[in-house]
Amino acid sequence: MTDQALPTYDDILAAAVRIEGEAVRTPLVTSPALDAKLNARVFLKPECLQRTGSFKFRGAFNAVSQIPADRRANGVVACSSGNHAQGVAAAAALHGLPATIVMPSDAPAIKRERTEGYGATVVSYDRSSQDRDALTEAIAAEKGATLVHPYDNRDVIAGQGTIGLEIVEDLRARGLTPDVVLVCCGGGGLTAGVALAIKTLVPSAAIYPVEPEGFDDQARSFAAGERLRNTRTAGSVCDALLTPMPGVLSFALNKPRIARGLVVSDAEALAAVGYAARELKLVLEPGGAVALAAALSGKVDLSGKIVAIVLSGGNVDPAILAGAVAA
């Protein structure tokens, strides 16, 4: 799983060709009210509008499409709290492959239902007592299936990097380049792909991964210069971002490219979900809103800058969305 070479910018370019016509090229969305609030020119990348409702489809499709013909009958296996699950399940269905997804028992019901709706078999596990990676690897070995890790996979990272490529291309079409990029961060695969693309094209851009409070393994690892593990495995409303520690590949890519890690509270994430729904007319899940939350709560100075914010997913439990909008 982690004995792969690091992806390159050329891998991102190849992924862009591979996913074209299957993944949505999400637009850059602007809001005069948000610009005024942050005193910046803000461009939102709404991956909540992506196929399956999150950015994960990009990396999943890129990885699944490259499984050799002689291995396809054995299918794919992945572990995920729900967004990578749906991405892999949908990509596998498009390629006619069986898929088995290992999901935490406390994953939002909507994510499990949609994963099964794409034809995947879901295997549940307990976040607090079971090792999801060990369970996933055991299933893959038993079935002879290809394991598509959610963030420690070069093809997945390259697929996610197409977001960074699109941000730069679409800003350049407006005669602009990004000063700051805020990215929602769990295991670091999205950040790694985005950082690789953007720092290749715009070396001066500052990349900030954003995590939930109590699950800031990336921020602590960047500060320490080594991969550190979270002490908890559950306990945040940002279910999409509760990974145990940075990935080997993602950390290696991110370490030299990241400005620093930012952290937001559950309350700040939920406030961003509510703001997005009320003011931007965009539906986000808490984990998909943490980058916006960092901007809204002033975690980094954005004044006078050109800012890109990745809104990573919108697969939110209806009750959580309703509560956030009403708050």
C-alpha positions in Angstrom: 0.0 0.0 0.0 2.8 2.5 0.9 5.6 1.0 -1.1 4.6 3.1 -4.1 6.6 6.0 -5.6 5.4 9.5 -5.0 3.1 10.8 -7.7 4.4 13.6 -9.9 2.8 16.6 -11.6 2.7 14.6 -14.8 0.6 12.0 -13.0 -1.9 14.7 -12.2 -2.0 15.8 -15.9 -2.6 12.1 -16.9 -5.3 11.8 -14.3 -7.1 14.9 -15.7 -7.3 13.2 -19.1 -8.4 9.9 -17.5 -11.3 11.4 -15.5 -12.5 13.8 -18.1 -16.1 13.1 -19.0 -16.7 11.1 -15.8 -15.8 13.5 -13.1 -17.4 17.0 -12.9 -15.2 20.0 -13.5 -16.6 21.9 -10.6 -16.7 25.7 -11.1 -15.1 28.4 -9.1 -17.9 30.1 -7.1 -17.7 33.7 -5.9 -19.7 35.6 -3.4 -19.5 39.4 -3.0 -20.8 39.1 0.6 -18.0 36.6 1.4 -15.4 38.8 -0.2 -16.6 41.7 1.9 -16.7 39.7 5.1 -13.1 38.5 4.6 -11.7 41.6 2.8 -10.4 39.2 0.1 -11.1 37.9 -3.3 -12.4 34.4 -2.5 -13.0 31.6 -5.0 -14.8 28.5 -3.7 -14.2 25.1 -5.3 -17.5 23.3 -4.5 -16.7 19.6 -4.7 -20.0 19.0 -3.0 -21.3 19.3 -6.6 -18.9 16.5 -7.7 -20.2 13.1 -8.7 -21.1 11.1 -5.5 -21.1 14.4 -3.6 -17.4 14.8 -2.8 -13.9 15.1 -4.3 -13.3 11.5 -3.6 -14.7 10.3 -7.0 -11.7 11.9 -8.8 -9.0 9.8 -7.1 -11.2 6.7 -6.9 -11.9 6.7 -10.6 -8.3 7.4 -11.5 -7.1 4.5 -9.4 -9.8 2.0 -10.4 -9.5 2.7 -14.1 -5.8 1.6 -13.9 -6.4 -1.8 -12.4 -4.9 -4.4 -14.8 -7.4 -6.5 -16.7 -6.3 -9.8 -15.1 -7.1 -8.4 -11.7 -10.5 -6.9 -12.3 -12.6 -9.9 -11.7 -11.4 -10.0 -8.1 -12.7 -6.5 -7.6 -11.6 -3.7 -5.3 -11.5 -3.1 -1.5 -11.4 0.2 0.3 -11.8 1.6 3.8 -13.8 4.8 4.3 -16.2 6.7 6.5 -18.3 7.3 3.5 -17.0 9.6 0.8 -14.2 7.5 -0.5 -16.6 4.6 -0.1 -19.0 6.1 -2.5 -16.3 7.2 -4.9 -14.8 3.7 -5.1 -18.2 2.1 -5.3 -19.3 4.4 -8.1 -16.0 4.0 -10.0 -16.1 0.2 -9.6 -19.7 0.1 -10.9 -18.7 2.1 -14.0 -15.9 -0.4 -14.7 -18.1 -3.4 -13.9 -16.0 -4.5 -10.9 -17.3 -5.8 -7.6 -16.5 -3.6 -4.6 -16.2 -4.3 -0.8 -16.0 -1.2 1.5 -15.0 -1.3 5.1 -17.0 1.5 6.9 -17.2 2.5 10.6 -20.4 1.5 12.3 -21.0 5.1 13.2 -20.8 6.4 9.7 -23.8 8.5 8.6 -26.6 6.3 7.4 -26.9 8.3 4.2 -23.3 7.5 3.3 -23.7 3.8 3.9 -27.0 3.7 2.0 -25.5 5.4 -1.0 -22.4 3.2 -1.0 -24.7 0.2 -1.1 -26.8 1.9 -3.8 -23.8 1.8 -6.1 -23.7 -2.0 -5.7 -20.9 -2.3 -3.1 -20.8 -4.7 -0.2 -20.3 -2.9 3.1 -18.4 -4.4 6.0 -18.8 -2.5 9.3 -16.1 -2.1 12.0 -15.8 -0.3 15.3 -13.6 2.8 15.1 -12.6 2.6 18.8 -11.6 -1.0 19.0 -10.7 -2.3 15.5 -7.9 -1.4 13.1 -9.6 -0.5 9.8 -6.4 -0.8 7.7 -5.6 -4.3 9.0 -9.2 -5.4 8.4 -9.2 -4.0 4.9 -5.9 -5.6 4.0 -7.2 -9.0 5.3 -10.3 -8.8 3.1 -8.2 -7.8 0.1 -5.8 -10.7 0.6 -8.7 -13.1 1.0 -10.5 -12.0 -2.2 -7.3 -11.3 -4.2 -8.8 -7.8 -4.7 -7.0 -4.6 -5.4 -6.9 -2.3 -2.3 -7.6 1.4 -3.1 -6.5 3.3 0.0 -8.3 6.6 0.6 -5.2 8.7 0.8 -2.0 6.6 0.7 -2.2 5.7 -2.9 -0.4 7.5 -5.7 -3.2 7.2 -8.2 -5.7 8.5 -5.7 -3.5 11.4 -4.8 -3.0 12.2 -8.5 -6.7 12.2 -9.1 -7.3 14.6 -6.2 -4.6 16.8 -7.6 -6.8 17.6 -10.6 -8.6 20.0 -8.2 -5.5 22.1 -7.8 -4.9 22.0 -11.5 -8.4 23.3 -12.2 -8.1 26.0 -9.6 -5.0 27.4 -11.2 -6.3 27.1 -14.8 -9.6 28.7 -14.0 -8.0 31.6 -12.0 -5.5 32.1 -14.8 -8.5 32.5 -17.2 -9.5 35.5 -15.1 -5.9 36.8 -15.1 -5.3 35.8 -11.5 -3.1 33.5 -9.4 -3.9 32.2 -5.9 -2.1 33.7 -2.9 -3.6 31.3 -0.4 -5.3 27.9 -0.7 -7.3 26.4 2.1 -8.0 22.6 1.9 -10.0 20.3 4.1 -7.7 17.6 5.5 -8.0 14.1 7.0 -5.3 11.7 5.8 -3.8 14.3 3.6 -4.4 12.9 0.1 -6.5 15.8 -1.1 -4.0 18.3 0.3 -1.1 16.4 -1.2 -2.6 16.4 -4.7 -3.7 20.0 -4.5 -0.4 21.1 -3.1 1.6 19.2 -5.7 -0.4 20.8 -8.5 -0.5 24.3 -7.2 3.1 24.6 -5.9 4.3 23.3 -9.3 2.4 26.0 -11.1 2.4 28.8 -8.5 5.4 28.3 -6.2 4.5 31.4 -4.2 1.0 30.2 -3.1 0.6 29.3 0.6 -1.2 26.0 1.2 -3.0 25.5 4.5 -4.6 22.1 5.4 -7.5 22.4 7.9 -8.4 19.8 10.4 -11.0 19.3 13.2 -9.9 20.0 16.8 -8.7 16.9 18.6 -7.8 15.3 15.2 -5.0 17.6 14.2 -2.4 15.0 13.4 -1.4 16.8 10.3 -0.7 20.1 12.0 1.2 18.4 14.8 3.2 16.3 12.4 4.2 19.2 10.3 5.4 21.1 13.4 7.3 18.0 14.6 8.7 17.0 11.3 7.4 13.5 11.6 4.2 11.6 11.4 2.2 11.6 14.7 -0.9 9.7 15.6 -4.1 11.0 17.0 -5.0 9.9 20.5 -8.7 9.5 19.6 -10.4 7.7 16.7 -13.9 9.1 17.2 -15.6 12.1 18.7 -16.0 14.8 16.1 -18.9 15.9 13.9 -16.4 16.0 11.1 -16.7 12.2 10.4 -15.0 12.5 7.0 -11.7 13.7 8.5 -11.1 11.3 11.5 -8.1 9.5 10.2 -5.6 8.0 12.6 -2.4 9.7 11.3 -1.0 11.2 8.1 -0.3 8.9 5.2 3.2 8.0 4.3 2.9 9.3 0.7 0.7 12.2 1.6 3.0 13.4 4.4 6.1 13.1 2.2 4.4 15.3 -0.4 2.9 17.8 2.0 5.8 18.4 4.4 7.9 20.6 2.0 4.8 22.3 0.4 2.6 23.3 3.4 2.7 26.7 5.1 1.2 25.2 8.3 -1.7 23.3 9.6 -4.9 25.0 10.8 -7.4 23.6 13.3 -11.1 24.4 13.7 -13.6 23.4 16.4 -16.8 21.4 15.7 -18.8 24.5 16.5 -16.8 26.5 13.9 -17.3 23.7 11.3 -21.0 23.7 11.9 -21.2 27.4 11.7 -19.5 27.2 8.3 -22.1 24.5 7.2 -24.9 27.0 8.2 -23.2 29.9 6.5 -22.7 27.9 3.3 -26.4 26.9 3.2 -27.8 30.3 4.1 -25.5 32.7 2.3 -23.9 30.6 -0.5 -26.7 28.2 -1.2 -24.3 25.3 -1.0 -24.8 22.1 1.0 -21.7 21.0 2.9 -21.0 18.3 5.5 -19.0 19.5 8.5 -15.8 17.8 7.3 -16.3 19.4 3.9 -16.7 22.8 5.5 -13.6 23.1 7.7 -11.5 25.0 5.1 -14.4 27.6 4.9 -14.6 27.5 8.7 -10.9 28.4 9.0 -11.5 31.5 6.7 -14.6 32.6 8.5 -13.1 32.2 12.0 -9.9 34.1 11.1 -7.4 31.3 11.5 -5.2 32.9 8.9 -4.9 36.5 7.6 -6.6 36.6 4.2 -7.0 40.4 3.9 -6.2 41.7 0.4 -5.4 38.3 -0.9 -6.7 36.0 -3.7 -7.9 33.0 -1.9 -9.1 29.6 -3.1 -11.1 27.4 -0.7 -11.8 23.7 -1.4 -15.3 22.7 -0.2 -14.6 19.0 -0.2 -18.0 17.3 0.3 -21.7 17.7 0.9 -22.9 14.3 2.1 -24.4 15.6 5.3 -26.9 14.0 7.6 -30.2 15.9 7.2 -30.5 16.5 10.9 -27.1 18.0 11.2 -27.7 20.3 8.2 -31.0 21.4 9.6 -29.4 22.2 13.0 -26.6 24.1 11.4 -28.9 26.2 9.3 -31.1 27.0 12.2 -28.3 28.0 14.5 
